[in-house]
């Protein structure tokens, strides 16, 4: 419907504005960057899985189940544990794209 379209457009506009107005050294409530290498990707700071052993494997399991928000949290946790895990970045990008967060998907896939 028209309302859904405009609500989605508003949400995308707000996300773009938020990302463009934040400098590299500022934190956003609920999100944090882990280094300048991952510039542009904002991780959830209140991730209950950040110390979860086997976070990557659990993320893949949740992805197959279609639970994208939880998948993203697990994959972010896996990357926080191993920042150079290219496969985790790839699946995080895919999950973000499927979750219609294109900006985060692009940044993750570039990584």
Phi and psi in degrees as GROMACS dihedral restraints (atoms count N, CA, C in turn):
[ dihedral_restraints ]
;  ai    aj    ak    al  type     phi  dphi    fc
    3     4     5     6     1   -61.8    20    10
    4     5     6     7     1   -38.8    20    10
    6     7     8     9     1   -62.6    20    10
    7     8     9    10     1   -44.7    20    10
    9    10    11    12     1   -61.7    20    10
   10    11    12    13     1   -42.8    20    10
   12    13    14    15     1   -58.5    20    10
   13    14    15    16     1   -49.8    20    10
   15    16    17    18     1   -69.8    20    10
   16    17    18    19     1   -33.2    20    10
   18    19    20    21     1   -63.6    20    10
   19    20    21    22     1   -41.5    20    10
   21    22    23    24     1   -66.9    20    10
   22    23    24    25     1   -42.0    20    10
   24    25    26    27     1   -61.2    20    10
   25    26    27    28     1   -42.9    20    10
   27    28    29    30     1   -61.8    20    10
   28    29    30    31     1   -44.3    20    10
   30    31    32    33     1   -62.7    20    10
   31    32    33    34     1   -42.0    20    10
   33    34    35    36     1   -65.6    20    10
   34    35    36    37     1   -41.2    20    10
   36    37    38    39     1   -60.7    20    10
   37    38    39    40     1   -45.6    20    10
   39    40    41    42     1   -63.2    20    10
   40    41    42    43     1   -39.4    20    10
   42    43    44    45     1   -65.2    20    10
   43    44    45    46     1   -43.8    20    10
   45    46    47    48     1   -63.7    20    10
   46    47    48    49     1   -43.4    20    10
   48    49    50    51     1   -63.5    20    10
   49    50    51    52     1   -42.4    20    10
   51    52    53    54     1   -61.6    20    10
   52    53    54    55     1   -44.8    20    10
   54    55    56    57     1   -68.6    20    10
   55    56    57    58     1   -34.9    20    10
   57    58    59    60     1   -77.2    20    10
   58    59    60    61     1   -23.2    20    10
   60    61    62    63     1   -95.1    20    10
   61    62    63    64     1     3.8    20    10
   63    64    65    66     1  -105.6    20    10
   64    65    66    67     1   129.3    20    10
   66    67    68    69     1   -81.4    20    10
   67    68    69    70     1   167.8    20    10
   69    70    71    72     1   -61.0    20    10
   70    71    72    73     1   -28.1    20    10
   72    73    74    75     1   -95.5    20    10
   73    74    75    76     1     2.8    20    10
   75    76    77    78     1   -99.7    20    10
   76    77    78    79     1   146.6    20    10
   78    79    80    81     1   -98.9    20    10
   79    80    81    82     1   147.2    20    10
   81    82    83    84     1  -101.5    20    10
   82    83    84    85     1   137.9    20    10
   84    85    86    87     1   -54.8    20    10
   85    86    87    88     1   128.9    20    10
   87    88    89    90     1    87.8    20    10
   88    89    90    91     1    -7.5    20    10
   90    91    92    93     1  -142.0    20    10
   91    92    93    94     1   155.8    20    10
   93    94    95    96     1  -152.8    20    10
   94    95    96    97     1   148.2    20    10
   96    97    98    99     1   -89.5    20    10
   97    98    99   100     1   149.8    20    10
   99   100   101   102     1   -95.3    20    10
  100   101   102   103     1   -21.3    20    10
  102   103   104   105     1  -171.5    20    10
  103   104   105   106     1   170.3    20    10
  105   106   107   108     1   -70.3    20    10
  106   107   108   109     1   -18.2    20    10
  108   109   110   111     1   -62.4    20    10
  109   110   111   112     1   -39.7    20    10
  111   112   113   114     1   -91.3    20    10
  112   113   114   115     1    27.0    20    10
  114   115   116   117     1   -47.6    20    10
  115   116   117   118     1   129.4    20    10
  117   118   119   120     1    98.7    20    10
  118   119   120   121     1   -17.4    20    10
  120   121   122   123     1  -101.3    20    10
  121   122   123   124     1   124.8    20    10
  123   124   125   126     1  -106.4    20    10
  124   125   126   127     1   116.7    20    10
  126   127   128   129     1   -85.9    20    10
  127   128   129   130     1   148.5    20    10
  129   130   131   132     1   -70.6    20    10
  130   131   132   133     1   125.6    20    10
  132   133   134   135     1   -78.0    20    10
  133   134   135   136     1   -26.6    20    10
  135   136   137   138     1   -99.7    20    10
  136   137   138   139     1    53.6    20    10
  138   139   140   141     1   -88.6    20    10
  139   140   141   142     1   112.7    20    10
  141   142   143   144     1   -67.7    20    10
  142   143   144   145     1   -10.9    20    10
  144   145   146   147     1  -105.1    20    10
  145   146   147   148     1    10.5    20    10
  147   148   149   150     1   -59.4    20    10
  148   149   150   151     1   -27.5    20    10
  150   151   152   153     1  -111.2    20    10
  151   152   153   154     1    16.9    20    10
  153   154   155   156     1   -72.1    20    10
  154   155   156   157     1   121.3    20    10
  156   157   158   159     1   -68.7    20    10
  157   158   159   160     1   135.4    20    10
  159   160   161   162     1    74.7    20    10
  160   161   162   163     1    30.1    20    10
  162   163   164   165     1   -60.9    20    10
  163   164   165   166     1   -38.8    20    10
  165   166   167   168     1   -62.0    20    10
  166   167   168   169     1   -49.4    20    10
  168   169   170   171     1   -62.6    20    10
  169   170   171   172     1   -40.2    20    10
  171   172   173   174     1   -65.7    20    10
  172   173   174   175     1   -36.7    20    10
  174   175   176   177     1   -62.5    20    10
  175   176   177   178     1   -42.6    20    10
  177   178   179   180     1   -63.4    20    10
  178   179   180   181     1   -38.9    20    10
  180   181   182   183     1   -62.6    20    10
  181   182   183   184     1   -46.0    20    10
  183   184   185   186     1   -66.9    20    10
  184   185   186   187     1   -31.8    20    10
  186   187   188   189     1   -64.2    20    10
  187   188   189   190     1   -44.2    20    10
  189   190   191   192     1   -63.0    20    10
  190   191   192   193     1   -31.2    20    10
  192   193   194   195     1   -78.9    20    10
  193   194   195   196     1   -11.9    20    10
  195   196   197   198     1    86.4    20    10
  196   197   198   199     1    12.4    20    10
  198   199   200   201     1   -91.1    20    10
  199   200   201   202     1    80.9    20    10
  201   202   203   204     1   -64.6    20    10
  202   203   204   205     1   -43.9    20    10
  204   205   206   207     1   -59.2    20    10
  205   206   207   208     1   -41.6    20    10
  207   208   209   210     1   -72.4    20    10
  208   209   210   211     1   -37.3    20    10
  210   211   212   213     1   -55.3    20    10
  211   212   213   214     1   -47.6    20    10
  213   214   215   216     1   -61.5    20    10
  214   215   216   217     1   -42.3    20    10
  216   217   218   219     1   -62.9    20    10
  217   218   219   220     1   -44.0    20    10
  219   220   221   222     1   -64.0    20    10
  220   221   222   223     1   -44.0    20    10
  222   223   224   225     1   -68.1    20    10
  223   224   225   226     1   -37.6    20    10
  225   226   227   228     1   -62.3    20    10
  226   227   228   229     1   -40.9    20    10
  228   229   230   231     1   -61.2    20    10
  229   230   231   232     1   -42.9    20    10
  231   232   233   234     1   -60.9    20    10
  232   233   234   235     1   -40.2    20    10
  234   235   236   237     1   -71.8    20    10
  235   236   237   238     1   -36.6    20    10
  237   238   239   240     1   -62.6    20    10
  238   239   240   241     1   -33.0    20    10
  240   241   242   243     1   -78.0    20    10
  241   242   243   244     1   -33.4    20    10
  243   244   245   246     1  -141.7    20    10
  244   245   246   247     1    83.3    20    10
  246   247   248   249     1   -60.4    20    10
  247   248   249   250     1   -19.9    20    10
  249   250   251   252     1   -99.7    20    10
  250   251   252   253     1    15.1    20    10
  252   253   254   255     1   -77.9    20    10
  253   254   255   256     1    95.8    20    10
  255   256   257   258     1   -60.5    20    10
  256   257   258   259     1   -36.7    20    10
  258   259   260   261     1   -66.6    20    10
  259   260   261   262     1   -39.5    20    10
  261   262   263   264     1   -64.4    20    10
  262   263   264   265     1   -42.1    20    10
  264   265   266   267     1   -61.1    20    10
  265   266   267   268     1   -42.0    20    10
  267   268   269   270     1   -61.3    20    10
  268   269   270   271     1   -49.8    20    10
  270   271   272   273     1   -67.5    20    10
  271   272   273   274     1   -32.4    20    10
  273   274   275   276     1   -63.6    20    10
  274   275   276   277     1   -42.6    20    10
  276   277   278   279     1   -61.4    20    10
  277   278   279   280     1   -42.1    20    10
  279   280   281   282     1   -63.9    20    10
  280   281   282   283     1   -45.1    20    10
  282   283   284   285     1   -63.4    20    10
  283   284   285   286     1   -41.0    20    10
  285   286   287   288     1   -65.2    20    10
  286   287   288   289     1   -39.5    20    10
  288   289   290   291     1   -64.1    20    10
  289   290   291   292     1   -44.8    20    10
  291   292   293   294     1   -64.9    20    10
  292   293   294   295     1   -27.5    20    10
  294   295   296   297     1   -87.4    20    10
  295   296   297   298     1     8.1    20    10
  297   298   299   300     1    62.2    20    10
  298   299   300   301     1    33.9    20    10
  300   301   302   303     1  -111.6    20    10
  301   302   303   304     1    77.9    20    10
  303   304   305   306     1   -61.9    20    10
  304   305   306   307     1   -40.4    20    10
  306   307   308   309     1   -60.5    20    10
  307   308   309   310     1   -48.4    20    10
  309   310   311   312     1   -64.5    20    10
  310   311   312   313     1   -36.5    20    10
  312   313   314   315     1   -63.0    20    10
  313   314   315   316     1   -44.8    20    10
  315   316   317   318     1   -62.2    20    10
  316   317   318   319     1   -46.2    20    10
  318   319   320   321     1   -62.3    20    10
  319   320   321   322     1   -44.9    20    10
  321   322   323   324     1   -64.3    20    10
  322   323   324   325     1   -42.9    20    10
  324   325   326   327     1   -69.6    20    10
  325   326   327   328     1   -30.9    20    10
  327   328   329   330     1   -67.1    20    10
  328   329   330   331     1   -29.3    20    10
